[in-house]
Amino acid sequence: MADQAFTIGMAVDVQSAFGTPNSTIAALATNVAATDGAVLGDKGSGDAESGISIPQIVPIFREVAAVAGSYTEQADSFQRASVEGFSVTFPLQGNGVDATPSAGEASLATAHKGIHAILYSLGLIVANGSAPAVEYTPRFAASSGGGTIYSTVKIWIGDLSFVFTDCLVDTASMVFTPGGNGLLTANFKVGKHDPATDFADGVTFPTFDYGSQASLSAPTVEGVAFTWGEVRGFETLTVNVSNEVAEFGDSNVESTGIRQSQTRRIFTADGRLYLNDADSDFEYQKTISTAAPTEDLSFQLGTPATTGIINGVKIELNNLQSKGVKYDRIGSAMVAELSGAKATDTSPGSEFKLTFN
């Protein structure tokens, strides 16, 4: 008997509705391309240098009484399978399209299908910006594509395959390290995994073609035009997305009897920002201000394309409200430490924007 060789890969795409698995993702077998929804993880993250935190399959059960007249445990009654601790980390980068855009061709910049699906299940929807840019902004009930959007994920591990449906991304972090790449980690809240239909053993590990995810270097966090009140640099910066996902009982849901839905979200920023001696009290004044915040935090990674390769990324948190400031030093420079600064707005879905350009 030989050891099972370790291999891992994943693909994801959106569903048309809750309870309706993406049949194309579920059926993927021999070849999996970026156009199918393949997502290439960051080698320095996750498990086994894959960028994927491999999920733990956990039984949900009901305990039964001990053997009569003793304290001996009997086997519990299995109810359903729960999937926990499943996430993927990937670099923020453009889709690598090489084109000269013209009017109406902004969709050239739409993220790779798998990443697009992750962003949708995170609660973002896409719209055309100035060609060739596309903008992902928070979804809300009345927006195009409004309502919760679920995804189907298939993951291969060795000669095993697992299909997870009705998935949402409940939390995500975008970490920007100077001299490195911007990395997005998305944590999946899996709605359903039916062992009877969504698991296979003895499968042939497919061939993956990641397209420009594998061939194009993500833009580096350097020379970044970072602005919040003033133009300066940061030593660390993390943008967090927290979606509140509630579970509800539903007798019509197969395999679980449970449905889940997004009920709230918040975008926040944590970081260590270098101070400009011309305005060194900016963070303090914003922390104690009684007025609604009006200053946006924004920065561009890479150069927006007008011709050539699309590989730029822009992040915007609008009307950022400080929730506290602490001062420290890096070398001889003074920095302000932010924690949980909140993006806000008075118009629905306008507090955050992720642009691929």
C-alpha positions in Angstrom: 0.0 0.0 0.0 1.5 3.3 -1.1 1.0 6.7 0.5 -1.6 9.0 -1.0 0.2 12.0 -2.6 -0.9 15.4 -1.5 -2.3 17.8 -4.0 -4.9 20.6 -3.6 -6.9 23.0 -5.8 -10.2 24.8 -5.8 -12.7 26.5 -8.0 -15.7 28.7 -7.2 -18.5 30.5 -9.0 -21.8 32.2 -8.0 -25.2 30.5 -7.8 -28.3 31.6 -9.4 -30.2 31.4 -6.1 -30.1 29.9 -2.6 -30.5 26.1 -2.7 -29.4 26.0 -6.3 -25.9 24.6 -6.6 -23.8 25.8 -9.5 -23.9 22.6 -11.5 -20.9 23.6 -13.7 -18.6 23.9 -10.6 -19.9 20.7 -9.1 -19.2 18.8 -12.4 -15.7 20.0 -12.9 -13.4 17.0 -13.2 -10.5 16.7 -15.6 -9.4 20.2 -16.5 -10.0 23.3 -14.4 -9.2 26.8 -15.9 -9.4 30.3 -14.6 -12.4 30.7 -16.9 -14.1 27.9 -14.9 -13.5 29.6 -11.5 -10.1 28.3 -10.5 -8.4 30.4 -7.7 -4.7 30.3 -7.2 -3.7 30.9 -3.5 -0.8 32.6 -2.0 2.1 30.2 -1.2 2.9 31.9 2.1 -0.6 31.6 3.5 -3.0 28.8 4.5 -2.0 25.1 4.7 0.6 23.2 2.8 1.9 26.3 1.0 -1.4 26.4 -0.9 -3.0 29.7 0.2 -6.0 27.5 1.3 -6.9 26.9 4.9 -8.1 23.3 4.5 -11.6 23.0 5.9 -12.4 20.7 8.8 -15.5 18.5 8.3 -17.3 18.4 11.6 -20.4 16.3 12.4 -23.4 17.9 14.0 -25.1 15.3 16.1 -27.5 14.8 19.0 -26.3 12.8 22.0 -28.2 9.8 23.1 -28.5 8.4 26.6 -25.8 6.2 28.1 -26.1 2.5 28.1 -28.8 1.6 30.6 -27.5 1.0 34.1 -24.0 2.5 33.3 -22.1 5.5 32.3 -21.0 4.0 29.0 -21.4 6.3 26.1 -23.3 5.2 23.0 -22.8 6.5 19.5 -24.3 9.9 18.9 -27.1 10.4 16.3 -25.6 12.1 13.2 -27.7 15.0 11.8 -25.6 16.9 9.2 -22.0 17.8 8.2 -20.6 21.2 9.1 -17.6 22.8 7.3 -15.4 24.9 9.5 -12.2 26.9 9.1 -12.2 27.2 5.3 -10.5 30.2 3.8 -8.3 31.2 0.8 -5.7 33.9 0.5 -4.8 35.4 -2.9 -3.0 38.5 -4.2 -5.0 41.5 -5.4 -4.2 42.0 -9.0 -5.8 42.7 -12.4 -7.0 40.0 -14.8 -4.0 40.4 -17.1 -6.1 41.4 -20.2 -3.9 43.1 -22.8 -6.1 45.5 -24.7 -6.7 49.1 -25.8 -10.2 49.8 -24.3 -12.8 52.0 -26.0 -16.1 53.2 -24.8 -18.3 50.5 -23.4 -15.4 48.1 -22.8 -14.9 48.6 -19.1 -15.9 45.0 -18.4 -12.4 44.0 -19.8 -11.1 44.6 -16.2 -13.6 42.3 -14.4 -11.7 40.0 -12.0 -11.1 36.3 -12.8 -14.3 34.3 -12.5 -13.3 32.6 -9.2 -12.2 35.9 -7.5 -15.3 37.7 -8.9 -17.4 35.0 -7.3 -15.6 35.4 -3.9 -16.1 39.2 -4.0 -19.8 38.7 -4.8 -20.3 36.3 -1.9 -18.4 38.8 0.2 -21.3 41.3 -0.5 -19.9 43.3 -3.4 -21.3 43.8 -6.9 -19.5 45.1 -10.0 -20.2 48.1 -12.2 -18.3 49.7 -15.0 -16.0 52.5 -14.2 -14.0 54.6 -16.7 -12.8 52.2 -19.3 -11.2 49.8 -18.6 -11.8 50.0 -14.9 -14.5 48.0 -13.0 -15.7 48.9 -9.5 -16.8 46.5 -6.8 -19.0 48.2 -4.3 -21.2 47.0 -1.4 -24.5 45.4 -2.4 -27.7 46.6 -0.9 -31.3 45.4 -1.2 -32.3 47.8 -4.0 -29.0 47.6 -6.0 -28.4 45.7 -9.1 -27.9 42.1 -8.1 -29.4 43.0 -4.7 -30.0 40.4 -2.1 -27.6 37.8 -0.8 -25.5 36.1 -3.5 -24.3 32.6 -2.7 -21.5 30.6 -4.3 -20.6 26.9 -4.9 -17.0 25.8 -4.1 -15.3 22.6 -5.2 -12.1 21.6 -3.6 -9.8 18.7 -4.5 -7.4 17.2 -1.9 -5.4 14.3 -3.2 -7.9 11.8 -4.7 -10.8 13.3 -2.7 -13.2 16.0 -3.9 -15.7 18.0 -1.9 -18.5 20.3 -3.1 -19.8 23.1 -0.8 -23.0 25.0 -1.7 -24.9 28.1 -0.5 -21.5 29.6 0.6 -21.0 33.2 1.8 -17.9 35.0 2.8 -18.5 36.2 6.3 -15.2 37.9 6.9 -12.3 39.1 4.7 -9.1 41.0 5.3 -7.0 42.8 2.8 -3.4 43.2 4.1 -1.1 45.7 2.5 2.6 45.3 3.4 5.0 47.8 2.0 7.4 46.0 -0.4 5.0 43.1 -0.8 1.7 42.5 -2.4 -1.8 43.3 -1.3 -3.3 40.0 -0.1 -7.0 39.2 0.4 -8.0 36.4 2.8 -11.7 35.3 2.4 -13.3 33.1 5.0 -16.1 31.0 3.7 -19.3 30.3 5.7 -20.5 27.1 4.1 -24.2 26.5 3.9 -24.4 22.9 2.8 -22.2 19.8 2.3 -24.1 16.6 1.7 -21.8 13.6 2.1 -24.1 11.5 0.0 -23.8 13.7 -3.1 -21.0 16.2 -2.5 -18.1 13.9 -1.8 -16.1 11.6 -4.0 -13.1 9.3 -3.4 -10.7 7.9 -5.9 -10.9 10.9 -8.3 -8.1 11.9 -10.6 -6.7 15.2 -9.5 -7.5 17.7 -12.4 -5.1 19.8 -14.4 -5.3 23.4 -13.3 -4.8 26.3 -15.7 -4.7 29.5 -13.6 -4.1 31.9 -16.5 -2.6 35.2 -15.6 -3.0 34.4 -11.9 0.1 32.3 -12.3 1.9 34.3 -15.0 1.3 37.9 -13.9 3.0 39.5 -10.9 0.6 41.3 -8.6 1.3 45.1 -8.1 3.7 45.8 -5.2 2.9 48.1 -2.3 5.5 50.8 -3.2 5.2 54.3 -4.4 1.6 54.1 -3.3 -0.3 57.4 -3.4 -1.9 56.9 0.0 -4.3 59.6 1.1 -6.2 60.2 4.3 -6.4 63.9 5.0 -2.9 64.2 3.6 -0.6 62.3 1.3 1.9 60.1 3.3 2.9 56.5 3.8 1.9 53.7 6.0 4.0 51.0 7.8 1.0 48.6 8.0 -2.5 48.7 6.7 -5.3 46.2 6.9 -8.8 46.7 5.5 -11.4 44.3 7.1 -14.8 43.3 6.0 -17.1 41.8 8.5 -20.5 40.5 7.4 -23.0 39.3 10.0 -24.4 36.1 8.7 -27.4 34.7 10.5 -28.7 31.1 10.4 -32.4 30.3 10.2 -34.3 27.0 10.4 -36.0 26.1 7.1 -37.6 22.6 6.7 -37.4 22.9 2.9 -33.6 23.0 2.8 -32.2 19.7 1.8 -29.5 18.0 3.9 -29.3 20.6 6.6 -32.7 22.2 7.3 -30.8 25.5 7.8 -30.5 28.6 5.6 -28.1 31.5 6.1 -28.3 35.1 5.1 -26.3 38.3 5.4 -27.9 40.7 7.8 -25.2 43.4 8.4 -21.7 44.5 7.3 -19.0 46.9 8.3 -15.7 48.0 6.6 -12.9 49.0 8.9 -9.2 49.9 8.7 -6.3 49.2 11.1 -2.8 50.5 10.5 0.3 52.5 11.4 0.4 55.8 9.5 3.4 58.1 9.2 2.7 61.6 10.4 3.4 64.8 8.5 4.7 67.5 10.8 2.5 70.0 8.9 -0.6 68.3 10.1 0.5 65.9 12.9 -2.8 66.2 14.9 -5.0 65.1 12.0 -5.8 61.6 13.5 -6.4 63.1 16.9 -8.8 65.7 15.6 -10.7 63.1 13.6 -10.9 60.9 16.7 -12.5 63.6 18.9 -14.6 65.3 16.2 -18.3 65.7 16.8 -18.9 66.3 13.0 -19.7 63.5 10.5 -16.4 62.4 8.8 -15.8 63.6 5.3 -12.2 62.5 4.5 -11.7 59.4 2.4 -8.9 56.9 2.7 -7.7 55.8 -0.7 -4.6 54.4 -2.5 -3.7 52.9 -5.8 -1.5 49.8 -6.4 0.1 49.7 -9.7 -0.6 52.0 -12.6 -4.2 52.2 -14.1 -4.1 50.9 -17.7 -5.0 53.0 -20.7 -3.3 50.5 -23.0 -1.6 47.2 -22.3 -1.9 44.9 -19.3 -4.7 45.5 -16.8 -3.1 45.0 -13.4 -3.9 48.0 -11.2 -6.0 47.9 -8.0 -7.4 50.9 -6.1 -8.9 50.8 -2.6 -11.3 53.5 -1.2 -12.9 53.7 2.2 -15.1 56.7 2.3 -15.8 59.1 5.2 -13.5 57.1 7.4 -14.3 57.6 11.1 -11.5 57.1 13.6 -12.4 54.9 16.6 -9.2 55.7 18.5 -5.6 56.7 18.0 -2.3 55.7 19.7 1.1 57.2 18.9 4.3 55.2 18.5 7.6 55.5 16.6 9.3 53.6 13.8 13.0 54.4 13.8 12.9 58.2 14.4 9.6 58.7 12.7 6.3 59.2 14.5 3.3 57.1 13.6 -0.4 57.1 14.5 -1.9 53.7 15.1 -5.5 53.2 14.0 -7.8 50.4 15.1 -11.3 49.7 13.8 -11.6 53.0 11.9 -15.0 52.7 10.2 -16.0 53.5 6.6 -19.3 55.4 6.5 -21.8 57.2 4.2 -25.3 58.4 4.0 -26.0 56.7 0.6 -26.4 52.9 0.5 -23.5 50.9 -0.8 -21.1 53.9 -1.2 -18.8 53.5 1.8 -16.3 51.3 0.1 -14.9 50.7 -3.4 -12.5 48.1 -4.8 -11.4 49.0 -8.4 -9.5 46.9 -10.9 -7.9 49.1 -13.5 
